[in-house]
Amino acid sequence: MLSDLCIGAPNVISIRSDLDVIAARMAARDLARKMGFSTVNQARIATATSELARNMLLHAGEGNVMIGRIDQEDRQGLLMVFEDHGPGITDLEFILAEPESASLIPSGSGLISTRRLVDELEIASEHGVGTRVVCRKWLSHY
């Protein structure tokens, strides 16, 4: 289970409204600040959280976000897991394809921008079952 990777208890936020999206964004930014992420990386983490939580709300109607600290080998980071039981993503390759122009960005492009904001992005989606997006941002001290 992903929560087993977290140091301490992860923060789990139910996403059911725009206010929940804001709460998730604030929780992610607050943890990033407490962990010592730079202001720029705090903003990246907050933006990624907003993008994915908003996508969850728009496309699945609701879901959960888990935010926690992780240790892996000799590095620390922030883990964000977004899970919903919505319709799933039918064409993940298309959604993740880099557009030739900004006017061609597909619906669900929050995944494209999030991929640029975090260090690791994993997506599992099954049509009619739901979607899980796992993001990791690593803390570097140099």
PyRosetta script that sets phi, psi and omega in degrees:
from pyrosetta import init, pose_from_sequence

init()
pose = pose_from_sequence("MLSDLCIGAPNVISIRSDLDVIAARMAARDLARKMGFSTVNQARIATATSELARNMLLHAGEGNVMIGRIDQEDRQGLLMVFEDHGPGITDLEFILAEPESASLIPSGSGLISTRRLVDELEIASEHGVGTRVVCRKWLSHY")
pose.set_psi(1, 140.7)
pose.set_omega(1, -176.1)
pose.set_phi(2, -63.9)
pose.set_psi(2, -33.8)
pose.set_omega(2, -179.9)
pose.set_phi(3, -64.3)
pose.set_psi(3, -21.7)
pose.set_omega(3, 177.0)
pose.set_phi(4, -67.3)
pose.set_psi(4, -21.4)
pose.set_omega(4, 179.0)
pose.set_phi(5, -78.0)
pose.set_psi(5, -19.4)
pose.set_omega(5, -174.4)
pose.set_phi(6, -78.3)
pose.set_psi(6, 146.2)
pose.set_omega(6, 171.4)
pose.set_phi(7, -83.9)
pose.set_psi(7, 119.6)
pose.set_omega(7, -175.9)
pose.set_phi(8, 75.3)
pose.set_psi(8, -175.4)
pose.set_omega(8, -179.5)
pose.set_phi(9, -80.0)
pose.set_psi(9, 130.0)
pose.set_omega(9, 177.0)
pose.set_phi(10, -72.6)
pose.set_psi(10, 156.4)
pose.set_omega(10, 175.2)
pose.set_phi(11, -87.1)
pose.set_psi(11, 121.4)
pose.set_omega(11, 179.1)
pose.set_phi(12, -111.6)
pose.set_psi(12, 125.8)
pose.set_omega(12, -178.4)
pose.set_phi(13, -120.8)
pose.set_psi(13, 125.4)
pose.set_omega(13, 174.8)
pose.set_phi(14, -79.9)
pose.set_psi(14, 130.7)
pose.set_omega(14, 179.4)
pose.set_phi(15, -102.5)
pose.set_psi(15, 111.2)
pose.set_omega(15, 179.9)
pose.set_phi(16, -133.0)
pose.set_psi(16, -12.0)
pose.set_omega(16, -177.5)
pose.set_phi(17, -154.6)
pose.set_psi(17, 171.9)
pose.set_omega(17, 176.2)
pose.set_phi(18, -59.4)
pose.set_psi(18, -34.2)
pose.set_omega(18, 178.4)
pose.set_phi(19, -64.0)
pose.set_psi(19, -33.5)
pose.set_omega(19, 177.4)
pose.set_phi(20, -69.1)
pose.set_psi(20, -35.7)
pose.set_omega(20, 176.2)
pose.set_phi(21, -60.7)
pose.set_psi(21, -44.0)
pose.set_omega(21, 178.8)
pose.set_phi(22, -64.1)
pose.set_psi(22, -41.8)
pose.set_omega(22, 179.1)
pose.set_phi(23, -62.1)
pose.set_psi(23, -41.4)
pose.set_omega(23, 178.6)
pose.set_phi(24, -65.0)
pose.set_psi(24, -44.1)
pose.set_omega(24, 178.5)
pose.set_phi(25, -58.6)
pose.set_psi(25, -46.0)
pose.set_omega(25, -178.8)
pose.set_phi(26, -65.6)
pose.set_psi(26, -40.6)
pose.set_omega(26, -179.9)
pose.set_phi(27, -64.3)
pose.set_psi(27, -42.0)
pose.set_omega(27, 179.8)
pose.set_phi(28, -65.9)
pose.set_psi(28, -45.0)
pose.set_omega(28, -179.7)
pose.set_phi(29, -64.9)
pose.set_psi(29, -40.7)
pose.set_omega(29, -179.7)
pose.set_phi(30, -62.8)
pose.set_psi(30, -45.6)
pose.set_omega(30, 178.4)
pose.set_phi(31, -64.0)
pose.set_psi(31, -41.7)
pose.set_omega(31, 178.2)
pose.set_phi(32, -59.5)
pose.set_psi(32, -41.9)
pose.set_omega(32, 178.4)
pose.set_phi(33, -63.5)
pose.set_psi(33, -46.7)
pose.set_omega(33, -179.7)
pose.set_phi(34, -62.3)
pose.set_psi(34, -31.7)
pose.set_omega(34, -179.5)
pose.set_phi(35, -79.1)
pose.set_psi(35, -15.2)
pose.set_omega(35, 179.1)
pose.set_phi(36, 99.7)
pose.set_psi(36, 15.6)
pose.set_omega(36, 175.0)
pose.set_phi(37, -65.5)
pose.set_psi(37, 147.8)
pose.set_omega(37, 176.8)
pose.set_phi(38, -63.7)
pose.set_psi(38, 162.6)
pose.set_omega(38, 178.7)
pose.set_phi(39, -59.3)
pose.set_psi(39, -39.4)
pose.set_omega(39, 179.0)
pose.set_phi(40, -63.0)
pose.set_psi(40, -45.2)
pose.set_omega(40, -179.8)
pose.set_phi(41, -71.5)
pose.set_psi(41, -29.7)
pose.set_omega(41, 172.9)
pose.set_phi(42, -61.2)
pose.set_psi(42, -42.5)
pose.set_omega(42, 179.0)
pose.set_phi(43, -66.0)
pose.set_psi(43, -39.5)
pose.set_omega(43, 178.0)
pose.set_phi(44, -62.0)
pose.set_psi(44, -45.1)
pose.set_omega(44, -179.8)
pose.set_phi(45, -64.1)
pose.set_psi(45, -44.1)
pose.set_omega(45, 179.1)
pose.set_phi(46, -63.2)
pose.set_psi(46, -41.7)
pose.set_omega(46, 179.7)
pose.set_phi(47, -65.3)
pose.set_psi(47, -45.1)
pose.set_omega(47, 178.9)
pose.set_phi(48, -60.2)
pose.set_psi(48, -41.9)
pose.set_omega(48, 179.2)
pose.set_phi(49, -62.6)
pose.set_psi(49, -45.4)
pose.set_omega(49, 178.3)
pose.set_phi(50, -59.9)
pose.set_psi(50, -46.7)
pose.set_omega(50, -178.0)
pose.set_phi(51, -58.3)
pose.set_psi(51, -49.5)
pose.set_omega(51, -174.6)
pose.set_phi(52, -74.7)
pose.set_psi(52, -37.1)
pose.set_omega(52, 177.6)
pose.set_phi(53, -66.5)
pose.set_psi(53, -39.5)
pose.set_omega(53, 178.3)
pose.set_phi(54, -65.6)
pose.set_psi(54, -43.1)
pose.set_omega(54, 176.1)
pose.set_phi(55, -56.9)
pose.set_psi(55, -44.6)
pose.set_omega(55, -180.0)
pose.set_phi(56, -58.9)
pose.set_psi(56, -46.0)
pose.set_omega(56, -179.2)
pose.set_phi(57, -64.2)
pose.set_psi(57, -44.9)
pose.set_omega(57, -177.5)
pose.set_phi(58, -69.2)
pose.set_psi(58, -42.1)
pose.set_omega(58, -171.7)
pose.set_phi(59, -96.7)
pose.set_psi(59, -27.6)
pose.set_omega(59, -178.4)
pose.set_phi(60, -113.1)
pose.set_psi(60, -16.8)
pose.set_omega(60, -179.8)
pose.set_phi(61, 89.5)
pose.set_psi(61, -29.5)
pose.set_omega(61, 179.4)
pose.set_phi(62, -170.7)
pose.set_psi(62, 169.3)
pose.set_omega(62, 178.9)
pose.set_phi(63, 172.4)
pose.set_psi(63, -167.4)
pose.set_omega(63, -179.0)
pose.set_phi(64, -132.0)
pose.set_psi(64, 147.0)
pose.set_omega(64, 174.5)
pose.set_phi(65, -121.0)
pose.set_psi(65, 129.6)
pose.set_omega(65, 175.3)
pose.set_phi(66, -112.0)
pose.set_psi(66, 128.8)
pose.set_omega(66, -178.3)
pose.set_phi(67, -127.2)
pose.set_psi(67, 127.6)
pose.set_omega(67, -179.5)
pose.set_phi(68, -159.3)
pose.set_psi(68, 167.2)
pose.set_omega(68, 175.7)
pose.set_phi(69, -84.7)
pose.set_psi(69, 143.2)
pose.set_omega(69, 177.4)
pose.set_phi(70, -132.3)
pose.set_psi(70, 151.5)
pose.set_omega(70, 171.1)
pose.set_phi(71, -120.4)
pose.set_psi(71, 131.1)
pose.set_omega(71, 176.9)
pose.set_phi(72, -142.0)
pose.set_psi(72, 117.4)
pose.set_omega(72, -175.3)
pose.set_phi(73, 56.3)
pose.set_psi(73, -117.7)
pose.set_omega(73, -176.6)
pose.set_phi(74, -108.1)
pose.set_psi(74, 24.5)
pose.set_omega(74, -178.7)
pose.set_phi(75, -133.7)
pose.set_psi(75, 155.0)
pose.set_omega(75, 177.1)
pose.set_phi(76, -114.6)
pose.set_psi(76, 153.5)
pose.set_omega(76, 178.9)
pose.set_phi(77, -160.3)
pose.set_psi(77, -177.2)
pose.set_omega(77, 179.2)
pose.set_phi(78, -114.2)
pose.set_psi(78, 130.7)
pose.set_omega(78, -179.6)
pose.set_phi(79, -110.1)
pose.set_psi(79, 132.1)
pose.set_omega(79, 175.5)
pose.set_phi(80, -128.0)
pose.set_psi(80, 127.1)
pose.set_omega(80, 179.7)
pose.set_phi(81, -123.7)
pose.set_psi(81, 126.8)
pose.set_omega(81, -179.2)
pose.set_phi(82, -115.1)
pose.set_psi(82, 120.0)
pose.set_omega(82, -178.5)
pose.set_phi(83, -130.0)
pose.set_psi(83, 136.3)
pose.set_omega(83, 175.4)
pose.set_phi(84, -141.4)
pose.set_psi(84, 167.5)
pose.set_omega(84, 177.3)
pose.set_phi(85, -118.0)
pose.set_psi(85, 40.5)
pose.set_omega(85, -179.4)
pose.set_phi(86, -82.8)
pose.set_psi(86, -159.8)
pose.set_omega(86, -175.2)
pose.set_phi(87, -71.9)
pose.set_psi(87, -13.0)
pose.set_omega(87, -176.3)
pose.set_phi(88, 81.4)
pose.set_psi(88, 170.5)
pose.set_omega(88, 180.0)
pose.set_phi(89, -102.7)
pose.set_psi(89, 116.9)
pose.set_omega(89, -175.1)
pose.set_phi(90, -75.4)
pose.set_psi(90, -33.8)
pose.set_omega(90, -178.6)
pose.set_phi(91, -132.0)
pose.set_psi(91, 78.9)
pose.set_omega(91, -177.0)
pose.set_phi(92, -61.6)
pose.set_psi(92, -39.0)
pose.set_omega(92, 178.3)
pose.set_phi(93, -58.7)
pose.set_psi(93, -43.9)
pose.set_omega(93, 179.4)
pose.set_phi(94, -64.3)
pose.set_psi(94, -44.6)
pose.set_omega(94, -179.0)
pose.set_phi(95, -61.9)
pose.set_psi(95, -36.0)
pose.set_omega(95, -176.3)
pose.set_phi(96, -91.3)
pose.set_psi(96, -4.7)
pose.set_omega(96, 179.9)
pose.set_phi(97, -67.2)
pose.set_psi(97, 135.0)
pose.set_omega(97, 177.2)
pose.set_phi(98, -72.0)
pose.set_psi(98, 122.8)
pose.set_omega(98, -179.5)
pose.set_phi(99, -73.2)
pose.set_psi(99, 152.2)
pose.set_omega(99, 176.8)
pose.set_phi(100, -74.7)
pose.set_psi(100, -24.0)
pose.set_omega(100, -179.3)
pose.set_phi(101, -146.4)
pose.set_psi(101, 153.5)
pose.set_omega(101, -178.9)
pose.set_phi(102, -60.2)
pose.set_psi(102, -28.6)
pose.set_omega(102, -179.2)
pose.set_phi(103, -72.6)
pose.set_psi(103, -11.4)
pose.set_omega(103, -179.1)
pose.set_phi(104, -101.7)
pose.set_psi(104, 9.1)
pose.set_omega(104, -178.8)
pose.set_phi(105, -65.7)
pose.set_psi(105, 123.9)
pose.set_omega(105, -177.7)
pose.set_phi(106, -74.9)
pose.set_psi(106, 163.8)
pose.set_omega(106, 172.8)
pose.set_phi(107, -58.9)
pose.set_psi(107, 142.5)
pose.set_omega(107, -177.9)
pose.set_phi(108, 87.1)
pose.set_psi(108, 14.3)
pose.set_omega(108, -175.5)
pose.set_phi(109, -67.2)
pose.set_psi(109, -5.6)
pose.set_omega(109, 173.2)
pose.set_phi(110, -54.9)
pose.set_psi(110, -28.4)
pose.set_omega(110, 176.8)
pose.set_phi(111, -67.5)
pose.set_psi(111, -38.3)
pose.set_omega(111, 179.2)
pose.set_phi(112, -64.9)
pose.set_psi(112, -48.4)
pose.set_omega(112, -178.9)
pose.set_phi(113, -68.0)
pose.set_psi(113, -37.0)
pose.set_omega(113, 178.9)
pose.set_phi(114, -63.3)
pose.set_psi(114, -39.0)
pose.set_omega(114, 179.1)
pose.set_phi(115, -57.7)
pose.set_psi(115, -31.4)
pose.set_omega(115, 179.3)
pose.set_phi(116, -79.9)
pose.set_psi(116, -20.6)
pose.set_omega(116, -173.6)
pose.set_phi(117, -93.6)
pose.set_psi(117, -23.1)
pose.set_omega(117, -176.8)
pose.set_phi(118, -113.5)
pose.set_psi(118, 168.2)
pose.set_omega(118, -179.8)
pose.set_phi(119, -85.1)
pose.set_psi(119, -34.2)
pose.set_omega(119, -179.5)
pose.set_phi(120, -137.4)
pose.set_psi(120, 138.0)
pose.set_omega(120, 179.0)
pose.set_phi(121, -137.9)
pose.set_psi(121, 124.0)
pose.set_omega(121, 176.8)
pose.set_phi(122, -124.2)
pose.set_psi(122, 136.1)
pose.set_omega(122, -178.9)
pose.set_phi(123, -129.2)
pose.set_psi(123, 130.3)
pose.set_omega(123, 172.2)
pose.set_phi(124, -126.8)
pose.set_psi(124, 125.4)
pose.set_omega(124, -178.6)
pose.set_phi(125, -143.5)
pose.set_psi(125, 137.4)
pose.set_omega(125, 177.7)
pose.set_phi(126, -129.3)
pose.set_psi(126, 126.9)
pose.set_omega(126, -178.8)
pose.set_phi(127, -55.3)
pose.set_psi(127, 126.9)
pose.set_omega(127, 178.4)
pose.set_phi(128, 81.0)
pose.set_psi(128, -3.3)
pose.set_omega(128, -177.2)
pose.set_phi(129, -114.4)
pose.set_psi(129, -44.3)
pose.set_omega(129, 179.5)
pose.set_phi(130, 140.8)
pose.set_psi(130, -174.6)
pose.set_omega(130, -174.7)
pose.set_phi(131, -136.3)
pose.set_psi(131, 142.7)
pose.set_omega(131, 172.4)
pose.set_phi(132, -127.6)
pose.set_psi(132, 126.0)
pose.set_omega(132, 176.7)
pose.set_phi(133, -119.7)
pose.set_psi(133, 126.4)
pose.set_omega(133, 179.5)
pose.set_phi(134, -114.9)
pose.set_psi(134, 125.9)
pose.set_omega(134, 178.8)
pose.set_phi(135, -121.8)
pose.set_psi(135, 141.8)
pose.set_omega(135, 173.1)
pose.set_phi(136, -130.2)
pose.set_psi(136, 136.2)
pose.set_omega(136, 173.1)
pose.set_phi(137, -125.0)
pose.set_psi(137, 122.8)
pose.set_omega(137, -175.4)
pose.set_phi(138, -93.5)
pose.set_psi(138, 140.6)
pose.set_omega(138, 178.6)
pose.set_phi(139, -85.3)
pose.set_psi(139, 123.0)
pose.set_omega(139, 176.3)
pose.set_phi(140, -119.6)
pose.set_psi(140, 143.2)
pose.set_omega(140, -175.4)
pose.set_phi(141, -108.2)
pose.set_psi(141, 23.1)
pose.set_omega(141, 178.9)
pose.set_phi(142, -126.9)
pose.dump_pdb("model.pdb")
